[in-house]
């Protein structure tokens, strides 16, 4: 016992020496610890992010680490994560609507650095500086998103194009090209909204129920979720768009025809990535009930018109549709050009079982409508 006493005394003395205290225990929970194990060689970067983050931002950093996909766990650096979290909390504090956003929604729909599987850009600072002046006079998130959707894409000189390099481009990739898919445009609008503290998420369907293709758009939160088409602002407000009719026919229990909202928080459902269907790493929520509605009794035939030029490119031209039997029954509108979504057509609601003449400039085409509730697409070259 006498021989062991000096050792004990030395140990006690060391514990009392200033600066010799043991490192504090990790503050994070078991979910974060499990994520750190999955990070493997990148664990030190994530630990530094967790250690260096201010105490009032710890919950946000823990949420990101606990829910990020394996690829991010093994690749993202502390500096990237710390900057993202700092700017997200900054926007929440400074923007008028920040205090009204529930913490759960802030964590899942403002704080995340990505929407789906796009390249991980450090977009938040640039978008914050670009977007704050645009929305400084706005009173609500809805008003702010309307402004962003109307002004941001013009400022960036960015629009829809089937010639973009990839469907899931990051903001930087889309801005550099000046073109993007509906998904790429939605990523830009979602990130822009998040940069000024507005909850935003991508929503889409892998295949419309009429099998005409897929589509992606944006939902933003303002005391509830509201939708809008990216780079397709409607002066009348949110919850409008050319795809409303198709969305109303979505089928909740049919995987390919349902509508999903992307999530950062892990869930049992995954967001269908039509460009990478085997990738099930993006969590999602089935939100079909928000869109699907019983189809009203059809009373008209739907005629969709697509106008092309000699190079087979879509062009915006005045279109007139006139009933053969009664010239007074005339309808007109403007066809969609190349900057409109490929599934967005000029549509006329016409009397069923009748004959009409479609005219674009000097070009004409005769069309016979079918039964009420049916539709057809007419392509005409100007």
C-alpha positions in Angstrom: 0.0 0.0 0.0 2.8 2.4 0.9 4.5 1.8 -2.5 1.2 2.7 -4.4 0.5 5.9 -2.5 2.9 8.2 -4.4 1.5 7.0 -7.7 -2.1 7.9 -6.5 -0.8 11.2 -5.2 0.8 12.1 -8.6 -2.4 11.2 -10.4 -4.5 13.4 -8.2 -2.0 16.2 -8.5 -2.0 16.0 -12.3 -5.8 16.2 -12.3 -5.6 19.4 -10.4 -3.0 21.1 -12.6 -4.5 23.9 -14.8 -4.4 22.8 -18.5 -4.1 19.1 -17.6 -7.8 18.4 -17.7 -9.0 15.4 -19.8 -10.8 16.2 -23.1 -14.5 16.7 -22.6 -16.8 13.8 -23.6 -18.5 14.0 -27.0 -21.8 15.9 -26.8 -23.5 14.1 -29.7 -25.9 11.1 -29.5 -25.8 7.5 -30.6 -27.2 8.3 -34.1 -24.4 10.7 -34.8 -21.8 8.3 -33.4 -23.1 5.6 -35.7 -22.8 8.0 -38.7 -19.2 8.8 -37.6 -18.3 5.1 -37.7 -19.7 4.9 -41.3 -17.5 7.9 -42.3 -14.4 5.8 -41.8 -11.3 7.8 -42.9 -13.4 11.0 -43.1 -14.4 10.8 -39.4 -11.9 13.4 -38.3 -13.5 16.0 -40.6 -16.9 15.3 -39.2 -15.7 15.3 -35.7 -14.1 18.7 -36.2 -17.4 20.1 -37.6 -19.2 18.7 -34.5 -16.6 20.1 -32.2 -16.1 23.5 -33.7 -19.8 24.3 -34.4 -21.2 26.9 -31.9 -23.4 25.5 -29.2 -26.5 27.1 -30.4 -26.0 25.4 -33.8 -25.2 21.9 -32.5 -28.6 20.5 -33.1 -28.4 21.5 -36.8 -24.9 20.0 -37.3 -26.0 16.8 -35.5 -29.0 16.5 -37.7 -26.9 16.8 -40.9 -24.3 14.2 -39.8 -26.9 11.8 -38.5 -29.0 11.9 -41.8 -26.5 12.5 -44.6 -26.0 9.7 -47.1 -22.9 7.5 -46.9 -21.2 9.2 -49.8 -21.3 12.5 -48.0 -20.2 11.0 -44.7 -17.0 9.8 -46.5 -16.3 13.0 -48.4 -17.6 16.3 -47.0 -15.2 18.5 -45.1 -15.6 20.3 -41.9 -15.2 23.7 -43.5 -18.0 23.0 -46.0 -20.4 21.9 -43.2 -19.5 24.7 -40.8 -20.1 27.4 -43.4 -23.4 25.8 -44.5 -24.7 25.6 -40.9 -23.6 29.1 -40.0 -25.2 30.7 -43.0 -28.5 28.8 -42.5 -28.8 30.0 -38.9 -27.8 33.5 -40.0 -30.7 33.6 -42.5 -33.1 32.2 -39.9 -32.2 35.0 -37.5 -32.2 37.8 -40.0 -35.1 37.1 -42.3 -38.6 38.3 -41.2 -40.2 34.9 -41.4 -37.3 33.0 -39.8 -38.9 32.9 -36.3 -42.1 31.4 -37.7 -40.5 28.3 -39.2 -40.8 25.3 -36.8 -37.5 23.8 -35.9 -38.3 20.4 -37.4 -39.0 22.1 -40.8 -35.9 24.3 -40.5 -33.7 21.3 -40.0 -35.1 19.3 -42.9 -36.0 22.0 -45.4 -33.7 25.0 -44.8 -30.5 23.6 -43.3 -29.6 20.9 -45.8 -26.9 21.6 -48.4 -28.5 19.4 -51.1 -31.9 18.4 -52.4 -31.3 15.0 -54.1 -28.1 13.6 -55.5 -26.7 16.7 -57.2 -23.0 17.7 -56.9 -22.4 19.3 -53.5 -21.8 23.0 -54.2 -21.1 25.6 -51.6 -24.0 27.7 -52.9 -25.4 29.2 -49.8 -23.3 32.4 -49.4 -23.5 33.4 -53.1 -27.3 32.9 -53.2 -27.7 34.7 -49.9 -25.9 37.8 -51.2 -27.8 37.6 -54.5 -31.3 36.9 -53.1 -31.5 39.0 -50.0 -31.8 42.3 -52.0 -34.5 40.7 -54.1 -36.7 39.8 -51.2 -35.8 42.6 -48.7 -39.3 44.2 -49.0 -41.3 40.9 -48.9 -43.4 40.2 -45.9 -44.0 36.5 -46.3 -42.2 33.4 -47.8 -44.9 33.1 -50.5 -44.3 36.7 -51.6 -40.6 36.2 -51.5 -40.6 33.0 -53.6 -42.8 34.7 -56.2 -40.2 37.4 -56.5 -37.3 34.9 -56.6 -39.1 32.8 -59.3 -39.7 35.9 -61.4 -36.3 37.6 -61.1 -33.6 35.1 -60.2 -33.5 33.1 -63.4 -33.4 36.3 -65.5 -30.5 37.5 -63.3 -28.7 34.2 -63.7 -29.5 34.0 -67.5 -30.7 30.5 -66.8 -33.6 28.6 -68.4 -35.1 25.3 -69.4 -33.4 23.3 -72.1 -33.3 19.7 -73.2 -29.7 20.4 -74.2 -28.4 20.6 -70.7 -25.6 18.1 -69.8 -27.3 16.3 -67.0 -30.8 16.2 -65.4 -29.6 16.6 -61.8 -27.2 19.5 -62.2 -26.0 21.5 -59.2 -26.6 25.2 -59.2 -23.1 25.9 -60.3 -23.3 23.5 -63.2 -26.6 24.9 -64.4 -25.5 28.5 -64.1 -22.3 27.8 -66.0 -24.3 26.3 -68.9 -27.2 28.7 -68.8 -29.6 25.8 -69.2 -31.1 23.1 -67.0 -33.8 20.4 -66.8 -36.9 20.9 -64.7 -35.0 19.2 -61.9 -32.0 21.4 -62.3 -34.2 24.5 -62.2 -36.0 23.3 -59.2 -32.7 22.7 -57.4 -31.7 26.3 -58.1 -35.0 27.7 -56.8 -35.1 25.5 -53.8 -31.5 26.5 -52.8 -32.2 30.1 -53.4 -35.3 29.9 -51.1 -33.3 28.1 -48.4 -30.5 30.7 -48.6 -33.0 33.3 -47.3 -34.5 31.1 -44.7 -37.5 29.8 -46.6 -38.2 26.0 -46.3 -38.1 24.5 -49.7 -38.0 21.0 -51.1 -38.1 19.2 -54.5 -41.3 17.4 -55.5 -41.9 15.2 -58.4 -43.3 12.1 -60.1 -41.3 9.5 -62.0 -44.1 9.1 -64.6 -47.4 10.8 -65.1 -50.4 8.5 -65.1 -50.8 9.1 -68.8 -47.2 7.9 -69.3 -46.0 11.2 -70.9 -42.9 11.5 -68.8 -41.7 12.7 -65.4 -41.6 16.1 -63.8 -40.0 17.9 -60.9 -41.2 21.1 -59.2 -40.7 23.0 -55.9 -42.7 23.2 -52.7 -42.1 26.0 -50.2 -43.5 26.3 -46.6 -45.5 29.2 -45.4 -47.8 27.9 -42.6 -48.2 24.9 -44.9 -46.7 23.5 -48.1 -47.4 25.3 -51.4 -46.1 24.5 -54.9 -44.7 26.3 -57.9 -43.0 25.4 -61.1 -39.3 26.6 -61.2 -38.7 29.3 -63.7 -42.5 29.2 -64.3 -43.8 32.1 -62.1 -47.6 32.6 -62.2 -48.7 36.2 -61.5 -51.8 34.8 -59.9 -49.8 33.1 -57.1 -48.6 29.7 -56.0 -50.4 26.4 -56.2 -50.8 26.9 -60.0 -49.1 25.4 -63.0 -49.5 23.7 -66.3 -49.0 20.3 -64.5 -51.9 20.7 -62.1 -54.3 18.6 -64.2 -51.7 15.8 -64.6 -50.9 15.8 -60.9 -54.6 15.5 -60.1 -54.5 12.1 -61.7 -51.6 10.8 -59.7 -51.9 7.4 -58.0 -50.7 7.2 -54.4 -50.4 3.4 -54.3 -48.7 3.0 -57.7 -45.0 3.7 -57.3 -44.3 5.1 -60.7 -47.4 7.3 -60.8 -47.3 8.7 -57.2 -45.9 12.1 -56.2 -43.0 12.4 -53.8 -41.4 15.2 -51.8 -37.6 14.8 -51.2 -36.4 14.8 -47.6 -33.0 15.0 -45.9 -34.2 13.2 -42.8 -34.1 9.4 -43.2 -37.3 7.7 -44.0 -38.7 4.4 -45.2 -39.6 5.9 -48.6 -37.1 7.0 -51.2 -37.3 9.7 -53.9 -37.3 8.2 -57.4 -34.4 9.5 -59.4 -35.4 8.8 -63.0 -31.8 9.3 -64.1 -30.6 6.8 -61.5 -33.5 4.5 -60.6 -31.2 2.1 -58.7 -30.2 4.9 -56.3 -32.5 4.7 -53.3 -30.4 7.0 -51.0 -32.6 10.1 -51.2 -35.4 9.9 -48.5 -38.9 11.1 -49.4 -42.5 11.5 -48.4 -45.4 10.3 -50.5 -47.4 13.6 -50.9 -49.9 12.4 -53.6 -52.9 13.2 -51.4 -51.9 16.9 -51.6 -52.4 16.8 -55.4 -54.7 13.9 -56.5 -58.3 14.8 -56.9 -61.3 12.9 -58.3 -61.7 13.6 -61.9 -64.8 15.7 -62.6 -67.2 14.5 -65.3 -65.6 15.5 -68.6 -67.6 17.7 -70.8 -64.9 18.7 -73.3 -62.3 17.2 -75.6 -58.7 18.4 -74.9 -56.7 19.4 -77.9 -53.0 20.0 -77.3 -51.0 21.9 -79.9 -47.2 21.8 -80.5 -45.7 24.2 -83.1 -42.3 23.5 -84.6 -40.0 25.2 -87.1 -38.1 23.6 -90.0 -35.5 22.4 -87.6 -38.1 20.5 -85.5 -37.6 23.0 -82.6 -40.6 24.1 -80.6 -41.6 27.7 -81.3 -44.0 30.2 -79.6 -46.5 31.2 -82.2 -50.1 32.4 -82.3 -52.5 29.5 -82.8 -56.1 29.8 -83.9 -58.6 26.9 -83.7 -61.9 27.4 -85.5 -64.9 25.1 -85.8 -65.5 24.0 -89.4 -69.3 24.2 -89.0 -69.4 27.6 -87.2 -66.6 30.2 -87.8 -67.8 32.0 -84.7 -66.5 29.2 -82.5 -62.9 30.3 -82.5 -60.2 29.9 -79.9 -56.7 31.2 -79.8 -53.5 31.0 -77.8 -49.7 30.9 -78.0 -47.8 27.7 -78.4 -44.8 26.9 -76.1 -41.2 27.5 -77.2 -38.0 25.6 -76.4 -37.7 27.2 -72.9 -41.0 25.5 -71.8 -41.1 22.1 -70.3 -41.4 19.4 -72.9 -44.7 18.3 -71.5 -46.2 21.8 -71.4 -48.5 22.2 -74.4 -51.0 24.9 -75.5 -54.3 23.2 -74.7 -57.8 23.9 -75.9 -61.0 22.6 -74.3 -63.2 21.9 -77.3 -66.7 20.5 -77.9 -66.5 16.8 -78.5 -67.2 15.0 -81.8 -66.7 18.1 -84.0 -64.3 19.2 -86.7 -61.9 22.1 -86.2 -59.2 23.8 -88.2 -55.9 24.6 -86.5 -54.1 27.5 -88.0 -50.5 28.8 -87.5 -49.6 31.6 -89.9 -50.4 30.1 -93.3 -50.2 26.5 -92.1 -53.4 24.7 -91.3 -54.5 21.2 -90.1 -58.0 19.8 -89.8 -58.7 17.9 -86.6 -61.8 15.9 -85.5 -62.4 15.9 -81.8 -63.4 12.7 -80.0 -65.5 11.9 -77.0 -65.5 14.2 -73.9 -62.6 13.4 -71.6 -60.3 12.3 -74.4 -57.3 14.3 -75.7 -54.9 14.3 -78.6 -51.7 16.2 -79.5 -51.4 17.9 -82.8 -48.0 18.9 -84.2 -47.9 21.6 -86.9 -45.0 23.2 -88.6 -45.2 26.9 -89.1 
